[in-house]
Amino acid sequence: MAEEVNSAAGILFERRGTAGLVTVNRPHALNAVTHAMVRALADKLTGWADDGAVSRVVVTAAGGRAFSAGGDLRALYDLARAGRHDEALGYWRDEYRLNALIKHYRKPYVALIDGIVMGGGVSVSIHGSHRVAGDGFSLAMPEVGIGFFPDVGATWFLPRLPGEIGTYCALTGARLDAADGVGTGIATHRVNSARFAELIDGLCGAVPVDAVLSAFAQPHAAGPVMAQQPAIDRLFAAQRVQDILAALDAEIAAGGAEAAFAQAAAALMRTKSPLSLKIALAQLRRGQNLDFDECMRTEFRIVSRIVHGHDFYEGIRAVIIDKDQAPRWQHASLADVSQTEVERHFAPVADELDLA
């Protein structure tokens, strides 16, 4: 029987056979991840790590529409409006520690991902050893559209996607479907959603995880983003956001085969926070040469500055609070964002993220 942490936690834990089963359980809120859920999962994983009766962890979500559509942004907005920035930073500190715990977990960690997965949903799934894409798998990192930056380990995993696909996803917020998920390596397996219940039963038995997943995995076709990789690699390779946009504009002007793709990508980028675009590209270029833990420390340095800034709260206001979809960013254009302003976000902070 499931052991619920508390009536408001939104996450369930169950010992079933050889598995520790985790169910994200806030379907009314698209399974948005709260601070309480982060802490509860970290505590349970720590306990299961030393429990000899638990040989693997299986993570799933209730509701069907969303695995998890992100973190609880309204709660973070309300904390900042009340001047409680340290409490907001406490959420990210604990979340980033959870990311590292999952990444380094010494037992198989199997995430069954069906539906929308963004932000906090990425946090509790993508760093696991096994990531299974269901029919509704739809992953996006749309953070630059709300004045934030791709976090929860995106500094690590986005630069390691094929070619410049990670750059494209970070700067446009483009979604990866199930085929793209497997094709890019974000997902390790593709399984029909209708078989998830049967798959969970299999994963709770004594058969090794890899053997169970191999028995259920199905072939996958090329996804729409992977099909565009040659164009993405060519158009998103520059070291400056302005140069990427210039390459897209040149493609549009030339009227070539990729003009429609370039036009859509450029239009998306021009709706995003100029500061966030520059931070995102800088973090991905740095992340290519950092280990996972240093990527997480880098993200905490960035968020320690973002939480005292303007664009993140303006983005939440425009998208979630007032829903006018008309954010008024701090900088009117990319040219208004200095390199000094970008670099400031990467400088060490007094209270660095401790992953010990």
N, C-alpha and C positions, 0 to 999 in steps of 0.2 A: 504494500500500500504506500502511496506517495506520502512523503513527509514534507509538509508545507512549512517554510521557515516562519512566516507569520502571515496574517490575513492580507497584508498590504505589500508584501515583498515582491510578488509577481514572478516568482521562480520556484519550481518544485524540484525536489530531489527524492530519488527512489533507488534502493538497492534491488536490482532484478537480476537474479542469476549471478554471473561473473561481472556484471557491469554496474557502474554508477550512472544512473540515468538522470539527465538534467532536462527540464522542460521550461522554456521561457514562456511565461503565462500571463501576458497582459494584452490579449487580442483586441480589447476595446481601445487600446492606445497604440495599435500596430506593433505591439511587443517592444515599445521603446524601453531602453535599459536605464534604470534608475541607479542612484548611488547605493541604495540598499541592496539591489540585485548584484551589483559589482562586488560588494563586500561579502554577501552571502555565498556567491560562487567561489570567490577566492578562499574563503574559510573551508568550504566543502571540498574543494580540490586539494587543499593542503592536508585535510584529514584522510581523504581517499588515497593520496600518494603513499601513505604509510600503512594502508589497510591491505593485508595480504589477500583478502577475499575479493577485492576489486582489482580486476586485471585490465580493465579499459573503461573509459568514460565515453558516453554517448550523449550528444546534445541535440535536442530537437525543439520545436516551437509549436504552440497552440494557435489555432485560428485559421491557418491556411493562406490568408492574403499576404502576410508578411512574416518572414522569419524574425526580422527586427528592423524597423525602419529608422533606427538610430538611437541617439541618447535622448534624455529628457531635457530638451532645449528650453522649454518654458520654465522649468525649475531653475536652470542656470541663469536665464534672463532675469527672473525674479530676484535671485540672490544678488546679482550685480546691481539691479535697480535699488536694492536696499543697502548697497555699499559693502556687501559681505563677500568681497572678492576672494578672501582666503578660503572660505567655505567652498566656493566654486572651484578653486584650484585643488582643493582636497578631493573632489570628484575625479578630476583628471589624474591626479597623483595615484589614486587607488586604481583607476582604470588602466593606466599604463603599466602599473605593477602587475595587474591581472594579465595583460597582454604578454608580458615577459614570463609569467608563471606558466601560461598555456604554451608558449613557444618552447620553453625548456622542459615541459612536463615529461617525465620519464616513462609514462604509460601511454598506450595509444589513446588519442583524443579524437573522436569521430564526430564531426558536425554534419547533421543532415539538414541541408539548406534548401528550403522551398519557399518561394515568394520573395518579396523585396528584402534586400540586405544592404544596409548602409550604416555608417558610423558605428554606434554601439553594437549593432548586429555583427559587423565585421569584427569588432573587438572580441566577441565571444566565440568566433567560428574560424576565421581565416588562418589563425596561427596554429591551429591544431594539426596533428600529423596526418589526418585523413579528412578531406572535405568533399562531401557528396552533394552534387547538384541535382535537385528535383526538377520537374517540368516547369515550375514557375520561377526558378532561380533568376534573379535580376539584381545584379550587384552594381552599385554606383558609389562614387565618392564625390558628391556634389557640393562639398564644403565651401569652395571659392564663391559659390552663388549666395552664401549667407555671410560673407565677410570673414570666414574662418579659413582653415587649411586642412588638407587631407592628413588626418592623424591616425590614432590607434594602430600604429605600425606601418602606415602607408609609406613612410620614409624608407622602410625596408623593402616592402613587397612590390610597390609600384615600379621602382627602377629595375626590378628583376623580371618583369614581364617581357615578352618578346619585343625586341626593337624599341620603338618609342610609344608603344601602346599605353604604358603607364603614364607618360607625359600627356598624351591625348586625353586619357580618362581624367587626370587631375585637373587639366585646364578647361575642359568642356563639361565635365560631369556626365559623360556618355555612359550608358549602361551596357553591361556584359550579360548576355543571356546564357542559358545552360551550355550551349555549344561553345560559346566564347569562354565561358568559365573553365571548361576542360581544356580548350585549345590554348589558353594563355597559361595554364598551370595553376590558376586560382583554385579550381576544383581538381581533385585527384580522380574522381569517379563520376559517372552519370548514371542515375537510376530513376526509373519511372516513379513518380510520386505515389501512384497507387500501390506500389510495393514497399513503401516505407515501413508500414506496420510489420510486415513480414520480415523486412530487413532488420528492424529493431529486435525482433524475437531472435533472429540468427545471431546478432551481435551480443546478445545477452547469454549466449551459450559458451561452450568451451572451445569451439573451433577458432583458430587464430583469426584476428581481424582481417588481415590481408586476404585470406582464403574466402572468408564470407563475402567481402566486397567484390572480389573477383567473380564469384558466382552470380552476383546480382548486376554487375556493371554491364552497360549496353554500349554499342558503338555510338559515335556522335558525328554529325556532319560539321563542316566548317561554319562558324558563326559569322554574322555580318561585320563585326569589328575586325576579326581576324582576316576576313576577305579584303579589307581595306589596308592591311598592314603595309604593302609597298608605298602607298601614298602617305600613310601616317609616318613611316620612317623617314621619308623624304621631306615632309612638310613640318615635322615637329622636332627636328634635330638641332635647331639653333640653341644658343646659350642664353638668349634674351627673349622675353615674351614679345617685345616689339618686332624682333626679327622673325619669329614664328608667324605673327600676324601679317607681316610683310610678305612672307612666302605664300601664305594663304591668299592674300589679295592678288598677288601676281598670278597665281593659279586661276583665280576667278577671271582676271582680266584676259588671260590667254585663251579662255574658253575651252580648255582641254577636257579630257575624259573625266578628270577629277574635279572639275569646276563646281559641280553641285555639292560634292562632299566638302570642298574647301569653303564654300559659301555658308553651309550649315554650321561648320566648326567655328568659323570666324564670327558669325552672328551670335553663337552661344558665348564665346569668350568675351565679346563686347558687352554682355550683360553682367559680367562678374565684377567683383571688387578688384580694382587695379592693384591695390596693395596685396591682396590675397593671391592674385595670379603670380606676382613676382616672388612672393614667399614660397608658393608651391613649387615653382620651377627651381628655385634655389635649393629647397630641401631635397628634391628628387636628384638633382645633380650631385649634391653632397652625399646622399644616401647610397649611391653606387659604391662608395668606398668605405662605408662604415659598417661595423658589425651590428647585430640586432639591438643589443643593449644601448649602444651609443646612439642609434637611431631614436630609441625611446627617450633618452636624455635630451636629445636635440629637440624632440617634439615638446617636451616639458618646458624647455627654454622658450620656445616660440609661444606656447599657450600662456606662459607667465607674462608675456607682453600683450598678447591679444586680449587677455581678460581685462586689461586696463585701457583698451583702445575704444574705437568708435564703431568700426564696420561690423563686427560680430553682432552687436546688439541692434544695429540698424538693419542688418540682414534678417535677424529673427523677427524684428518688428514688422518688416515688409512682407515676410513670407508666412509667419505663424500668428502674430498678434493682430495686426490690422489687415493683413492679407491683401494689400493693395498692389503687391508685386512691383513696387517702384522704390527701391532703396536709394537713398541719397548718400553715396559713398563719400568717405573723407577726401579722397583724391578724385578729381574730375577725369583724369586720364592717366595712362601709364607714364607719360612724360613727367607728371607731377610727383611720381614716387621716386625718391632718390635712392641710390645704391646704399648710402649710409643708413637710411631708414630701414631698408631690407636687412642689412647686416646686423643692425641692432637687435633683431629678433633672435639671432643665433648666438649671441654672447652668453657666457656663463651667468648663472643667477646665484644669489647668495645661498639659497636653499635648493641645491640640486636634487634631482630625482634619485632616490636610493633604491636600488633593485636587489640589495643583498637579501 
